[in-house]
């Protein structure tokens, strides 16, 4: 993905891209919480971290 270039070039679609990625990650988190296995619960923290970082990035756009 070329998202660093989008950020540095201040692409007008960057915020939409970030919001889309946030929705995808939130869907993954919801799915894990509803019917996740032990292995997927281990990945839950990684998804939550990604959402937090994406939210921070979205605020900077």
N, CA, C and O atoms as CSV, one atom per row, in Angstrom:
chain,resi,resn,atom,element,x,y,z
A,1,UNK,N,N,0.852,-1.181,0.000
A,1,UNK,CA,C,0.000,0.000,0.000
A,1,UNK,C,C,0.890,1.233,0.000
A,1,UNK,O,O,1.984,1.211,0.565
A,2,UNK,N,N,0.443,2.278,-0.612
A,2,UNK,CA,C,1.214,3.504,-0.741
A,2,UNK,C,C,0.740,4.567,0.237
A,2,UNK,O,O,0.859,5.756,-0.059
A,3,UNK,N,N,0.224,4.194,1.358
A,3,UNK,CA,C,-0.345,5.165,2.288
A,3,UNK,C,C,0.660,6.185,2.811
A,3,UNK,O,O,0.258,7.322,3.061
A,4,UNK,N,N,1.956,5.855,2.996
A,4,UNK,CA,C,2.880,6.922,3.420
A,4,UNK,C,C,2.952,8.053,2.395
A,4,UNK,O,O,3.033,9.225,2.765
A,5,UNK,N,N,2.921,7.704,1.116
A,5,UNK,CA,C,2.942,8.738,0.087
A,5,UNK,C,C,1.670,9.569,0.121
A,5,UNK,O,O,1.709,10.782,-0.086
A,6,UNK,N,N,0.538,8.915,0.381
A,6,UNK,CA,C,-0.720,9.644,0.478
A,6,UNK,C,C,-0.665,10.654,1.620
A,6,UNK,O,O,-1.169,11.771,1.499
A,7,UNK,N,N,-0.052,10.255,2.722
A,7,UNK,CA,C,0.050,11.133,3.884
A,7,UNK,C,C,0.945,12.333,3.583
A,7,UNK,O,O,0.581,13.475,3.861
A,8,UNK,N,N,2.107,12.064,3.017
A,8,UNK,CA,C,3.044,13.148,2.757
A,8,UNK,C,C,2.568,14.069,1.639
A,8,UNK,O,O,2.879,15.261,1.639
A,9,UNK,N,N,1.821,13.526,0.695
A,9,UNK,CA,C,1.282,14.342,-0.391
A,9,UNK,C,C,-0.044,14.998,-0.015
A,9,UNK,O,O,-0.627,15.740,-0.805
A,10,UNK,N,N,-0.509,14.717,1.191
A,10,UNK,CA,C,-1.783,15.242,1.692
A,10,UNK,C,C,-2.930,14.938,0.719
A,10,UNK,O,O,-3.725,15.809,0.365
A,11,UNK,N,N,-2.979,13.683,0.309
A,11,UNK,CA,C,-4.016,13.236,-0.621
A,11,UNK,C,C,-5.395,13.431,0.007
A,11,UNK,O,O,-5.588,13.079,1.171
A,12,UNK,N,N,-6.349,13.979,-0.727
A,12,UNK,CA,C,-7.681,14.227,-0.174
A,12,UNK,C,C,-8.448,12.956,0.182
A,12,UNK,O,O,-9.415,13.013,0.942
A,13,UNK,N,N,-8.034,11.826,-0.350
A,13,UNK,CA,C,-8.724,10.568,-0.053
A,13,UNK,C,C,-8.119,9.817,1.136
A,13,UNK,O,O,-8.605,8.754,1.520
A,14,UNK,N,N,-7.070,10.373,1.704
A,14,UNK,CA,C,-6.382,9.690,2.796
A,14,UNK,C,C,-7.301,9.439,3.989
A,14,UNK,O,O,-7.302,8.344,4.552
A,15,UNK,N,N,-8.076,10.441,4.371
A,15,UNK,CA,C,-8.955,10.283,5.531
A,15,UNK,C,C,-9.961,9.154,5.286
A,15,UNK,O,O,-10.241,8.366,6.189
A,16,UNK,N,N,-10.504,9.073,4.068
A,16,UNK,CA,C,-11.425,7.993,3.733
A,16,UNK,C,C,-10.749,6.635,3.836
A,16,UNK,O,O,-11.337,5.682,4.347
A,17,UNK,N,N,-9.524,6.546,3.356
A,17,UNK,CA,C,-8.767,5.301,3.421
A,17,UNK,C,C,-8.561,4.869,4.868
A,17,UNK,O,O,-8.758,3.704,5.213
A,18,UNK,N,N,-8.169,5.807,5.698
A,18,UNK,CA,C,-7.934,5.496,7.115
A,18,UNK,C,C,-9.230,5.059,7.788
A,18,UNK,O,O,-9.240,4.078,8.531
A,19,UNK,N,N,-10.312,5.771,7.537
A,19,UNK,CA,C,-11.597,5.419,8.137
A,19,UNK,C,C,-12.053,4.032,7.686
A,19,UNK,O,O,-12.636,3.283,8.470
A,20,UNK,N,N,-11.791,3.694,6.439
A,20,UNK,CA,C,-12.129,2.369,5.928
A,20,UNK,C,C,-11.325,1.294,6.656
A,20,UNK,O,O,-11.874,0.260,7.035
A,21,UNK,N,N,-10.040,1.530,6.850
A,21,UNK,CA,C,-9.186,0.571,7.567
A,21,UNK,C,C,-9.641,0.428,9.024
A,21,UNK,O,O,-9.595,-0.667,9.583
A,22,UNK,N,N,-10.074,1.518,9.628
A,22,UNK,CA,C,-10.570,1.468,11.004
A,22,UNK,C,C,-11.809,0.572,11.068
A,22,UNK,O,O,-11.921,-0.264,11.965
A,23,UNK,N,N,-12.725,0.739,10.136
A,23,UNK,CA,C,-13.945,-0.082,10.117
A,23,UNK,C,C,-13.616,-1.558,9.939
A,23,UNK,O,O,-14.233,-2.417,10.568
A,24,UNK,N,N,-12.646,-1.848,9.084
A,24,UNK,CA,C,-12.243,-3.244,8.882
A,24,UNK,C,C,-11.690,-3.821,10.172
A,24,UNK,O,O,-12.077,-4.917,10.579
A,25,UNK,N,N,-10.792,-3.097,10.816
A,25,UNK,CA,C,-10.193,-3.573,12.069
A,25,UNK,C,C,-11.245,-3.722,13.168
A,25,UNK,O,O,-11.204,-4.677,13.944
A,26,UNK,N,N,-12.186,-2.779,13.234
A,26,UNK,CA,C,-13.237,-2.879,14.245
A,26,UNK,C,C,-14.118,-4.098,13.990
A,26,UNK,O,O,-14.588,-4.728,14.938
A,27,UNK,N,N,-14.347,-4.435,12.728
A,27,UNK,CA,C,-15.092,-5.641,12.393
A,27,UNK,C,C,-14.364,-6.893,12.840
A,27,UNK,O,O,-14.979,-7.834,13.342
A,28,UNK,N,N,-13.054,-6.903,12.657
A,28,UNK,CA,C,-12.238,-8.029,13.103
A,28,UNK,C,C,-12.322,-8.167,14.616
A,28,UNK,O,O,-12.486,-9.269,15.139
A,29,UNK,N,N,-12.210,-7.047,15.313
A,29,UNK,CA,C,-12.272,-7.057,16.780
A,29,UNK,C,C,-13.627,-7.581,17.247
A,29,UNK,O,O,-13.689,-8.416,18.149
A,30,UNK,N,N,-14.702,-7.103,16.645
A,30,UNK,CA,C,-16.043,-7.550,17.028
A,30,UNK,C,C,-16.206,-9.039,16.780
A,30,UNK,O,O,-16.792,-9.742,17.603
A,31,UNK,N,N,-15.706,-9.523,15.675
A,31,UNK,CA,C,-15.808,-10.940,15.339
A,31,UNK,C,C,-15.038,-11.796,16.335
A,31,UNK,O,O,-15.524,-12.840,16.772
A,32,UNK,N,N,-13.845,-11.354,16.688
A,32,UNK,CA,C,-13.035,-12.101,17.660
A,32,UNK,C,C,-13.748,-12.149,19.009
A,32,UNK,O,O,-13.790,-13.196,19.654
A,33,UNK,N,N,-14.302,-11.027,19.430
A,33,UNK,CA,C,-14.971,-10.983,20.735
A,33,UNK,C,C,-16.213,-11.870,20.764
A,33,UNK,O,O,-16.539,-12.434,21.808
A,34,UNK,N,N,-16.909,-12.002,19.635
A,34,UNK,CA,C,-18.127,-12.803,19.596
A,34,UNK,C,C,-17.843,-14.292,19.543
A,34,UNK,O,O,-18.445,-15.066,20.287
A,35,UNK,N,N,-16.945,-14.693,18.682
A,35,UNK,CA,C,-16.753,-16.122,18.471
A,35,UNK,C,C,-15.301,-16.514,18.273
A,35,UNK,O,O,-14.996,-17.471,17.561
A,36,UNK,N,N,-14.427,-15.784,18.893
A,36,UNK,CA,C,-13.008,-16.027,18.697
A,36,UNK,C,C,-12.480,-17.227,19.456
A,36,UNK,O,O,-12.985,-17.588,20.519
A,37,UNK,N,N,-11.459,-17.832,18.891
A,37,UNK,CA,C,-10.757,-18.922,19.546
A,37,UNK,C,C,-9.639,-18.338,20.408
A,37,UNK,O,O,-9.399,-17.131,20.403
A,38,UNK,N,N,-8.976,-19.200,21.133
A,38,UNK,CA,C,-7.873,-18.748,21.981
A,38,UNK,C,C,-6.800,-18.062,21.133
A,38,UNK,O,O,-6.257,-17.031,21.530
A,39,UNK,N,N,-6.501,-18.627,19.982
A,39,UNK,CA,C,-5.487,-18.063,19.102
A,39,UNK,C,C,-5.887,-16.678,18.617
A,39,UNK,O,O,-5.061,-15.767,18.579
A,40,UNK,N,N,-7.150,-16.520,18.248
A,40,UNK,CA,C,-7.583,-15.217,17.749
A,40,UNK,C,C,-7.619,-14.175,18.869
A,40,UNK,O,O,-7.393,-12.992,18.613
A,41,UNK,N,N,-7.898,-14.593,20.097
A,41,UNK,CA,C,-7.875,-13.648,21.213
A,41,UNK,C,C,-6.466,-13.097,21.425
A,41,UNK,O,O,-6.300,-11.965,21.879
A,42,UNK,N,N,-5.454,-13.898,21.097
A,42,UNK,CA,C,-4.075,-13.411,21.190
A,42,UNK,C,C,-3.829,-12.309,20.176
A,42,UNK,O,O,-3.001,-11.429,20.410
A,43,UNK,N,N,-4.532,-12.344,19.056
A,43,UNK,CA,C,-4.374,-11.336,18.011
A,43,UNK,C,C,-5.233,-10.100,18.267
A,43,UNK,O,O,-5.060,-9.074,17.609
A,44,UNK,N,N,-6.143,-10.195,19.207
A,44,UNK,CA,C,-7.047,-9.096,19.514
A,44,UNK,C,C,-6.288,-7.823,19.888
A,44,UNK,O,O,-6.629,-6.734,19.426
A,45,UNK,N,N,-5.278,-7.963,20.710
A,45,UNK,CA,C,-4.502,-6.798,21.142
A,45,UNK,C,C,-3.851,-6.103,19.958
A,45,UNK,O,O,-3.794,-4.874,19.917
A,46,UNK,N,N,-3.361,-6.875,18.991
A,46,UNK,CA,C,-2.734,-6.275,17.810
A,46,UNK,C,C,-3.745,-5.455,17.017
A,46,UNK,O,O,-3.429,-4.360,16.551
A,47,UNK,N,N,-4.947,-5.975,16.864
A,47,UNK,CA,C,-5.985,-5.244,16.136
A,47,UNK,C,C,-6.364,-3.970,16.871
A,47,UNK,O,O,-6.571,-2.932,16.243
A,48,UNK,N,N,-6.457,-4.037,18.188
A,48,UNK,CA,C,-6.796,-2.855,18.971
A,48,UNK,C,C,-5.701,-1.792,18.862
A,48,UNK,O,O,-5.996,-0.599,18.795
A,49,UNK,N,N,-4.459,-2.220,18.845
A,49,UNK,CA,C,-3.337,-1.289,18.684
A,49,UNK,C,C,-3.411,-0.617,17.320
A,49,UNK,O,O,-3.207,0.592,17.211
A,50,UNK,N,N,-3.706,-1.401,16.269
A,50,UNK,CA,C,-3.822,-0.834,14.924
A,50,UNK,C,C,-4.932,0.207,14.862
A,50,UNK,O,O,-4.765,1.256,14.240
A,51,UNK,N,N,-6.071,-0.077,15.505
A,51,UNK,CA,C,-7.178,0.877,15.507
A,51,UNK,C,C,-6.754,2.173,16.202
A,51,UNK,O,O,-7.048,3.265,15.715
A,52,UNK,N,N,-6.075,2.053,17.320
A,52,UNK,CA,C,-5.616,3.246,18.035
A,52,UNK,C,C,-4.660,4.081,17.188
A,52,UNK,O,O,-4.764,5.307,17.155
A,53,UNK,N,N,-3.730,3.417,16.506
A,53,UNK,CA,C,-2.775,4.134,15.665
A,53,UNK,C,C,-3.467,4.785,14.478
A,53,UNK,O,O,-3.143,5.911,14.101
A,54,UNK,N,N,-4.429,4.065,13.886
A,54,UNK,CA,C,-5.174,4.634,12.770
A,54,UNK,C,C,-6.007,5.836,13.204
A,54,UNK,O,O,-6.116,6.813,12.463
A,55,UNK,N,N,-6.598,5.772,14.404
A,55,UNK,CA,C,-7.350,6.917,14.916
A,55,UNK,C,C,-6.440,8.117,15.131
A,55,UNK,O,O,-6.825,9.248,14.832
A,56,UNK,N,N,-5.245,7.886,15.643
A,56,UNK,CA,C,-4.277,8.984,15.829
A,56,UNK,C,C,-3.920,9.598,14.480
A,56,UNK,O,O,-3.881,10.820,14.336
A,57,UNK,N,N,-3.665,8.756,13.510
A,57,UNK,CA,C,-3.309,9.228,12.180
A,57,UNK,C,C,-4.456,10.006,11.554
A,57,UNK,O,O,-4.236,11.025,10.899
A,58,UNK,N,N,-5.667,9.534,11.750
A,58,UNK,CA,C,-6.844,10.204,11.201
A,58,UNK,C,C,-6.999,11.610,11.775
A,58,UNK,O,O,-7.416,12.527,11.068
A,59,UNK,N,N,-6.665,11.783,13.050
A,59,UNK,CA,C,-6.742,13.101,13.674
A,59,UNK,C,C,-5.717,14.064,13.105
A,59,UNK,O,O,-5.934,15.276,13.112
A,60,UNK,N,N,-4.590,13.536,12.608
A,60,UNK,CA,C,-3.529,14.375,12.061
A,60,UNK,C,C,-3.784,14.801,10.628
A,60,UNK,O,O,-3.137,15.714,10.114
A,61,UNK,N,N,-4.730,14.135,9.988
A,61,UNK,CA,C,-5.017,14.442,8.573
A,61,UNK,C,C,-5.858,15.681,8.466
A,61,UNK,O,O,-6.202,16.099,7.360
